[in-house]
């Protein structure tokens, strides 16, 4: 049976929000139970950045369901597993390595958006396994092009060198590139992101996860619990939640060049006080808007979903966000 049409009021509100923001924005909302999807920019592939860690985790949990791994499987991280930017576990690796488990890698990759944890998981199962999992689960419209280290090198206009994982070697190499080379690499990535995904595809995949269509009950619950503890982006979608609502989510934050930020995303599952759940994806391809304006746009989406659940017609108005919310808690992949 085909899904019903999305509420007209919500669809109109999302279009108004996207139009008011004034820069390329993709938005999708799906009712987990009835499966309708309201969406803006349905055919555009937006850069996922760290949102893609969700699909790495999904593939790992699928491998666990198939008996290939366990959450307690021991993993030795070595210096070659270090990545770039945010990588607390990478900094913990000593000469003898760092002993951990699959469960700990998953928690760090999702909760902290740890790039070394994510890249170690990809090393463990292979990037092809992530792609194959998405295909086997019927998840279309989501690309997995590279691990974090190779993705960020490509965006910057560099070719990955293992030395970049040490100290500030990556940033120093990036600074040495000409502005023209940096700009050309960034625009090429935005034109056809190797980690591109449509917001609607992400919303449908998250709704499927919530319904239990993708993983075993135990693995589904593990992923939802971990996503519910994510610490990044506390003022993005989560900052607009009303009392009694909860959010299990994953953020993405790309690099910045001369005031242009790319891949500013938040995707997740909003759950109402009565347990009714909505999958939500908000993706900004590139923006020069101040952080408070980005947050205000995301809060407007949260408010539109809340109003729909309440049986009201959402306004689609973007309210000014307090400047105190403008500082992100996680270091962006800047300059």
N, C-alpha and C positions, 0 to 999 in steps of 0.2 A: 504494500500500500504506500503510495507516495506521501511524503510529509506535507502537512498543511502549509498554507501560506503564512508567512510571518505577520504579526500584527502590523497593520498599516501605519499606526501611530509611531511605533518603534522604528520602522524602516524610514519614515520621514524624518524622525529625530536624528537618526544616525547620519543621514545625508546632510542635514543641517549642521551637525557638529563637524563633519569632515569639511564641508564647504566653508564654515566659519574659521577653521584653523588656518586655511590659506596656503598650506603646503601639502605634498603628497601623503595622504593618510589612508590606511586600510583598516576597516572595522568589520567585525562579524560577531553576531550573537546567535547562539543556537539553544533552543529549549531541549534539555537532555531527554526529557520524557517524550515530548511530542515530535521532536526532531525538526521543527521549522528552523530556518536560518534567515536572519536579517543581515544584510551585508552591504558594504561600500567597497568599490574597486574589486569586484569579484574575480576578474581575470588577471590581475597584476600580481607578479611575484615580488614580494618584499624581502629584503635581507633579514634573516632570522637572528644572526649573531648567536648569543648564548641560549636563545629559545631552542636551538637544535640539540642542546644537551638533553632535552626531554625525550627525544627519539633515540638517542644513545641509551638512555636509561631504560626505555621501553624494550629495546632489543636485548639488553642484558637481562631484564626480567623475563623476557620470552625464553632466553637461553636457560634460565633457571627453571622455568616451567617445563622445558623439554629435557631436563636432567643433565644439561651440559655443565652447569655451574651450581653453586649454592651461595647464599648470602655470606656464609662463613668461609668460602674459599679463600685461602691465603694468597696474597699478592705481594711480591717484593717490588717496590718502586726503586728504580736506579736513576742515576743522574740524567741518563738519556730520556727519561720520562718528563723532565722539566719542560715547561711550556713558556708562555709569555703572559704579561700583565698579571691579573689576579691568580695567584697559585700558592696558597698557604702550604699545601702538602709538598709542593715542589721545593719550597724553602726548608722543609723538614728532612729532605734527603741528604744523608751524609755519605762518606766514602763507602761505608758498608751497606748503603741503601736504606730504605724505610719499609718496615714490615707493616702491612695493613690487610684489610679484607675487602671483598667486593661490596659488602654493605656500607663500609666506611667510605669507599670511593664514591658510591652512589649518593650518599648523604652530602659529602663535600661538593660533588659536582652540581647537585641541584640546590642545596640550601645556601652554600657559599658561592656558587658559580665558579668553582675552582677549575681552572683550565688544565692544570696538570692531572687532576683526578679524572676529568673527562677524557683527556688524551690517553691516559693509561687504560681506561675502559675500552676505548677504540682499539688500542694496541692489543687488548685481551681478546676481543671478539672479531675485530676487523671491520673496516668501513663498509665493505661489501655486505656484511651480515646485517648492518643497520639498514642499508637500502633494501635488502632482500626481505627483512622483517616488515618494513613499511609496505612493500608490494604484496607480500603474503597476507597481510592484515587488511588489504584493500584500501590503504591510505594513499590517495593520489594527491598531487599538487604540493608535495613537500620534497625538497631536494636536500641531499646530504653530500656536499661536495668535497669536504676536507675536514681534518681535525683542526683544533683551534690554532696551533702554531702555523700551519700552512695557510689557513684562511687569513690570519692577520698579516702574515708576510705578503700574501697576494694583494690584500687591500692597500697595504702601505707602498707597494711597488718594489718589494724585495723578493728574493728567492731564499727560502728557509735555509738557515745554517744553524747546526746544533749549538754553536757558540752564542747565538742570540738568547738562549735560555739563561745565561749567566748574567747576574747583575742588571745593568742598564744597557747591555750590548745591543739589544734590539732597538731601543729608543735612540741610541747613538748612531746606529747605522741608518735609521730612518731620517734623522736630522741631516745627514750628509747628502741625501737625495735632493735633486733640484725640485723647486716648487712645481715645475711643469711635469716632471715624472710622477710626483705624488698625486697631482691633480688628474693626470691621465689614468693612473691605476685606479683611483677612487671612482672616477666616472665610468670606467669600463666595468667595474664591479657592480655599480648601481644599475647600469644598463642591463646586466644579465647576471644577477648574483648567484654564485655557485651553491649558496645555501638558501636559495629563494623559496618562498612559500606564500600561498595566498592565505589571508586571514580566515576565509571560509573553510579551507582545508584543515587548518589548525583547529578551528572551533569544532568541526565535525569529528576530528580525531580525539580531541579531549572529551567530547560528549560520549564517544564510543568507549573511551577508557572508563569514564564514570559509570556507564551502564554495565561494565564488566564484559564487554564484547571482545576485548583485546588480550586479556590476561586471566590467569586463574584468580579466584576470589582472594587468596592470600597475597598474590603479587599485586593485584589491583589495589588492595588496601595499603600495602607497603608504599606504593608509589604515591597514592593520594595523601597518605600521612606525611611523607617526606615533602611533597609539594606544599602541604599546608604549613610547613615550618620554614619556608624560604625567607631569608633575611634581606635579600636584595630588593630594591624598589618598594620600600614600605609606604611611600607616598604616591605611587603610581595608581593603579586600579584600587589597591587596598586602601589608600588614603581617602577614597570617596565612599567607603562602605558605611551603611547605616547600622545602627545598633541591632544586634542579633544576627547579622550576616557574617559569613566567613568566606575566605578566599584561599584556594590552593592554586599556586601560580608559578610561572617562570618568566623571568625578565631577560631582555637582551639589550646590550649597550655596545655600539660600535665605536670606531675611532673618530677622531675629530681633526679637521684641517681648516685652519684660519676661520674659526667660528662656525664651521659647518659640521654638525653632528649627524651621524648616520646610524641606522638600525636601532632606533629607540623604541623598544617594544615591551609589552606586558601581555601575557596570555594566561588564562586560567579558568577555574571553575568557581563561579559565585554561587553560594548556597544560601537560600533565604531561611528565615527563622522556622518555617514549616518544613524544611528539607528540600524544597523545590530547587533544582540546580539549573544553572545556565552556563554554557561554555562561552567565553568571551575572548576575543583577540583584538588588540589594538596595536597597530604597527605604523611607525613613522619611518619612511624611507630615508629622508634627509631633511634637516631642519636648521634654521638659524634662530628660531624662537627661543626666548629665555626659558629656563627650566620651569619656572612657575606657570608659563603658558602651556607647556606640554602636560604638566600635571593637571591643570584646569580642564584641558580637553579630555584626558582620561577620566577625570572625576565626572564629567558630563555624561560619558558613556555609562559609568557605574550608576549614575542617577537615573538614566533612561531605562536601564534594566530594572532597577528598583521600582520605578513608577509603573512599568509594565506588569510586574508581579502584583503590585497593589491594585491593578485594574484601572489605573489612571492613564491619561495620554501624556507621554513625556514631552517636555518642552523643547529639548534639544539645545537649550541655552548653555553657553559656556560661561560659568561664573569665575570671577577672578580668584585664583588660589592665593592664600596667604604667602607672603615672601618667606616666612619662616620654614615653609615646606620646600623651598627651592633647591636646597642642597642635597644631592644624592648621597647615600651612605656608602656606596661602593665606588671605588675609583673607576672612572670611565677610561676607555682605551683612547686617550687623547693624543693629539698632536702627532 
